[in-house]
Amino acid sequence: MAQNKTGPDSPQALTPEQIRQIQALAENIKYGSITLVFQDGILIQIERNEKIRVTPHNSGA
């Protein structure tokens, strides 16, 4: 079982800057997802996957 590393000397899981980055991504995404990847309780990667909806093109034929 993993140990909980909380305490005054433990690194934060999310820094204020990381929270701002995630918030900015969330405010600017229309369709898609944001994935947070953690290692040992620390955020190491933010992935943004955005879907772009396309309108079908009718050739008129």
DSSP file (Angstrom, degrees, kcal/mol; ACC not computed):
  #  RESIDUE AA STRUCTURE BP1 BP2  ACC     N-H-->O    O-->H-N    N-H-->O    O-->H-N    TCO  KAPPA ALPHA  PHI   PSI    X-CA   Y-CA   Z-CA
    1    1 A M              0   0    0      0, 0.0     2,-0.1     0, 0.0     0, 0.0   0.000 360.0 360.0 360.0 141.3    0.0    0.0    0.0
    2    2 A A        -     0   0    0      1,-0.1     2,-0.3     0, 0.0     0, 0.0  -0.411 360.0-121.5 -73.0 146.1    1.3    3.5   -0.8
    3    3 A Q        -     0   0    0     -2,-0.1     2,-0.7     1,-0.0    -1,-0.1  -0.660  19.4-121.0 -87.6 144.0    2.3    5.8    2.0
    4    4 A N        -     0   0    0     -2,-0.3     2,-1.1     1,-0.1    37,-0.0  -0.765  22.5-159.3 -83.6 117.0    0.6    9.2    2.4
    5    5 A K        +     0   0    0     -2,-0.7     2,-0.4    35,-0.1    -1,-0.1  -0.570  37.4 137.8-100.9  69.7    3.3   11.8    2.2
    6    6 A T        +     0   0    0     -2,-1.1     3,-0.1     4,-0.1     6,-0.1  -0.873  20.7  92.7-113.6 150.1    1.7   14.7    3.9
    7    7 A G  S >  S-     0   0    0     -2,-0.4     3,-1.2     3,-0.2    -2,-0.0  -0.863  85.3 -64.9 152.1 175.8    3.3   17.1    6.3
    8    8 A P  T 3  S+     0   0    0      0, 0.0    -1,-0.1     0, 0.0    -2,-0.0   0.771 130.6  43.7 -64.8 -26.3    5.2   20.4    6.5
    9    9 A D  T 3  S+     0   0    0     -3,-0.1    -3,-0.0     2,-0.1     0, 0.0   0.438  91.9 104.1 -98.0   0.1    8.2   19.1    4.5
   10   10 A S  S <  S-     0   0    0     -3,-1.2    -3,-0.2     1,-0.1     2,-0.1  -0.587  76.2-112.6 -84.2 142.5    6.1   17.3    1.8
   11   11 A P        -     0   0    0      0, 0.0     2,-0.2     0, 0.0    -1,-0.1  -0.395  36.4-105.3 -68.9 151.3    5.7   18.8   -1.7
   12   12 A Q        -     0   0    0      1,-0.1    31,-0.2    -2,-0.1     3,-0.2  -0.488  14.6-135.0 -75.4 146.3    2.2   19.9   -2.6
   13   13 A A  S    S+     0   0    0      1,-0.3    30,-1.6    -2,-0.2     2,-0.4   0.902  95.0  20.5 -66.0 -40.6    0.3   17.8   -5.1
   14   14 A L  S    S-     0   0    0     28,-0.1    -1,-0.3    -3,-0.0    28,-0.0  -0.997  74.6-148.6-132.3 131.8   -0.7   20.9   -7.0
   15   15 A T     >  -     0   0    0     -2,-0.4     4,-2.3    -3,-0.2     5,-0.2  -0.556  33.3-108.7 -88.7 161.3    1.0   24.3   -6.9
   16   16 A P  H  > S+     0   0    0      0, 0.0     4,-2.1     0, 0.0     5,-0.1   0.872 121.4  53.6 -56.7 -36.4   -1.0   27.6   -7.4
   17   17 A E  H  > S+     0   0    0      2,-0.2     4,-2.3     1,-0.2     5,-0.1   0.905 107.9  49.3 -65.9 -41.2    0.6   27.9  -10.9
   18   18 A Q  H  > S+     0   0    0      2,-0.2     4,-2.5     1,-0.2    -1,-0.2   0.893 109.1  52.4 -65.2 -38.8   -0.6   24.4  -11.9
   19   19 A I  H  X S+     0   0    0     -4,-2.3     4,-2.4     1,-0.2    -1,-0.2   0.908 109.5  49.5 -62.5 -41.2   -4.1   25.2  -10.7
   20   20 A R  H  X S+     0   0    0     -4,-2.1     4,-2.5     2,-0.2    -2,-0.2   0.899 110.2  51.1 -63.9 -40.5   -4.1   28.3  -12.8
   21   21 A Q  H  X S+     0   0    0     -4,-2.3     4,-2.2     2,-0.2    -2,-0.2   0.927 111.8  46.3 -62.0 -45.1   -2.9   26.3  -15.9
   22   22 A I  H  X S+     0   0    0     -4,-2.5     4,-2.5     1,-0.2    -2,-0.2   0.907 112.5  50.5 -64.5 -42.2   -5.6   23.7  -15.4
   23   23 A Q  H  X S+     0   0    0     -4,-2.4     4,-2.1     2,-0.2    -2,-0.2   0.910 109.5  50.7 -62.8 -42.7   -8.2   26.5  -15.0
   24   24 A A  H  X S+     0   0    0     -4,-2.5     4,-1.0     1,-0.2    -1,-0.2   0.900 111.4  48.4 -62.8 -41.1   -7.1   28.2  -18.1
   25   25 A L  H >< S+     0   0    0     -4,-2.2     3,-0.6     1,-0.2     4,-0.4   0.923 111.3  50.3 -63.6 -43.5   -7.3   25.0  -20.1
   26   26 A A  H >< S+     0   0    0     -4,-2.5     3,-0.6     1,-0.2    -2,-0.2   0.850 109.4  51.2 -64.6 -34.6  -10.8   24.3  -18.7
   27   27 A E  H 3< S+     0   0    0     -4,-2.1    -1,-0.2     1,-0.2    -2,-0.2   0.725 114.3  43.6 -74.5 -21.0  -12.0   27.8  -19.7
   28   28 A N  T << S+     0   0    0     -4,-1.0     2,-0.5    -3,-0.6    -1,-0.2   0.249  90.8  93.8-112.0  12.9  -10.8   27.5  -23.2
   29   29 A I    <   -     0   0    0     -3,-0.6     3,-0.2    -4,-0.4     5,-0.0  -0.910  42.2-180.0-109.2 131.7  -11.8   24.0  -24.2
   30   30 A K  S    S+     0   0    0     -2,-0.5     2,-0.4     1,-0.4    -1,-0.2   0.903  75.9   6.0 -93.4 -52.0  -15.2   23.4  -26.0
   31   31 A Y  S    S+     0   0    0     20,-0.4    20,-2.9     2,-0.1    -1,-0.4  -0.997 105.0  53.8-132.0 127.3  -15.2   19.7  -26.5
   32   32 A G  E     -A   50   0A   0     -2,-0.4     2,-0.3    18,-0.3    18,-0.2  -0.989  68.8 -81.4 151.9-157.7  -12.6   17.4  -25.0
   33   33 A S  E     -A   49   0A   0     16,-2.8    16,-2.9    -2,-0.3     2,-0.4  -0.970  12.9-144.4-146.8 158.0  -10.8   16.3  -21.9
   34   34 A I  E     -A   48   0A   0     -2,-0.3     2,-0.5    14,-0.2    14,-0.2  -0.997  19.9-163.3-124.7 125.6   -8.0   17.3  -19.5
   35   35 A T  E     -A   47   0A   0     12,-2.8    12,-2.9    -2,-0.4     2,-0.5  -0.930   5.1-155.5-114.2 131.2   -6.0   14.5  -17.9
   36   36 A L  E     -A   46   0A   0     -2,-0.5     2,-0.5    10,-0.2    10,-0.2  -0.910   8.2-157.9-105.0 129.4   -3.8   15.0  -14.9
   37   37 A V  E     -A   45   0A   0      8,-2.8     7,-2.9    -2,-0.5     8,-1.5  -0.933  11.2-170.0-111.4 125.4   -1.0   12.5  -14.4
   38   38 A F  E     -A   43   0A   0     -2,-0.5     2,-0.4     5,-0.2     5,-0.2  -0.853  12.3-169.8-115.1 148.5    0.5   12.0  -10.9
   39   39 A Q  E >  S-A   42   0A   0      3,-2.5     3,-1.7    -2,-0.3    -2,-0.0  -0.979  81.0 -12.0-135.7 124.5    3.6   10.2   -9.7
   40   40 A D  T 3  S-     0   0    0     -2,-0.4     3,-0.1     1,-0.3   -35,-0.1   0.851 130.3 -54.8  53.5  37.6    4.1    9.7   -6.0
   41   41 A G  T 3  S+     0   0    0      1,-0.2     2,-0.4   -37,-0.0    -1,-0.3   0.544 116.0 112.7  79.1   7.0    1.3   12.2   -5.3
   42   42 A I  E <  S-A   39   0A   0     -3,-1.7    -3,-2.5   -28,-0.0     2,-0.3  -0.939  72.7-116.7-116.6 133.9    2.9   15.0   -7.4
   43   43 A L  E     +A   38   0A   0    -30,-1.6    -5,-0.2    -2,-0.4     3,-0.1  -0.524  40.4 164.3 -66.5 123.4    1.5   16.3  -10.7
   44   44 A I  E     +     0   0A   0     -7,-2.9     2,-0.3    -2,-0.3    -6,-0.2   0.554  59.0  21.2-116.9 -14.1    4.0   15.5  -13.4
   45   45 A Q  E     -A   37   0A   0     -8,-1.5    -8,-2.8     2,-0.0     2,-0.5  -0.985  51.0-158.6-158.6 142.5    2.0   16.0  -16.6
   46   46 A I  E     -A   36   0A   0     -2,-0.3     2,-0.4   -10,-0.2   -10,-0.2  -0.994  17.3-166.1-121.6 124.8   -1.1   17.7  -17.9
   47   47 A E  E     -A   35   0A   0    -12,-2.9   -12,-2.8    -2,-0.5     2,-0.5  -0.932   3.8-164.0-114.3 134.4   -2.7   16.4  -21.1
   48   48 A R  E     -A   34   0A   0     -2,-0.4     2,-0.5   -14,-0.2   -14,-0.2  -0.975   5.2-175.8-117.9 125.5   -5.3   18.2  -23.2
   49   49 A N  E     -A   33   0A   0    -16,-2.9   -16,-2.8    -2,-0.5     2,-0.4  -0.960  10.5-172.7-122.1 110.9   -7.3   16.3  -25.7
   50   50 A E  E     -A   32   0A   0     -2,-0.5     2,-0.4   -18,-0.2   -18,-0.3  -0.883  13.1-148.0-113.4 136.0   -9.6   18.6  -27.8
   51   51 A K        -     0   0    0    -20,-2.9     2,-0.6    -2,-0.4   -20,-0.4  -0.801   7.2-154.8 -97.3 138.8  -12.3   17.5  -30.2
   52   52 A I        -     0   0    0     -2,-0.4     2,-0.4   -22,-0.1   -20,-0.0  -0.964  12.1-142.3-115.9 117.9  -13.1   19.7  -33.2
   53   53 A R        -     0   0    0     -2,-0.6     2,-0.4   -22,-0.0   -22,-0.0  -0.641  17.1-161.2 -81.5 129.7  -16.6   19.3  -34.6
   54   54 A V        -     0   0    0     -2,-0.4     3,-0.0     3,-0.0    -2,-0.0  -0.898  15.3-128.7-113.8 142.4  -16.7   19.5  -38.4
   55   55 A T        -     0   0    0     -2,-0.4    -2,-0.0     1,-0.1     0, 0.0  -0.729  34.9-107.7 -86.1 132.1  -19.8   20.1  -40.5
   56   56 A P        -     0   0    0      0, 0.0     2,-0.6     0, 0.0    -1,-0.1  -0.313  31.1-126.8 -59.5 141.1  -20.4   17.6  -43.3
   57   57 A H        -     0   0    0     -3,-0.0     2,-0.6     2,-0.0    -3,-0.0  -0.813  17.2-153.8 -94.4 121.3  -19.7   19.0  -46.8
   58   58 A N        -     0   0    0     -2,-0.6     0, 0.0     1,-0.1     0, 0.0  -0.844   4.4-160.2 -94.7 124.3  -22.5   18.6  -49.3
   59   59 A S        -     0   0    0     -2,-0.6    -1,-0.1     1,-0.1    -2,-0.0   0.673  30.0-130.2 -78.9 -16.4  -21.3   18.5  -52.9
   60   60 A G              0   0    0      1,-0.1    -1,-0.1     0, 0.0    -2,-0.1   0.570 360.0 360.0  80.3   7.7  -24.7   19.4  -54.2
   61   61 A A              0   0    0      0, 0.0    -1,-0.1     0, 0.0    -3,-0.0   0.443 360.0 360.0 -91.5 360.0  -24.6   16.5  -56.7
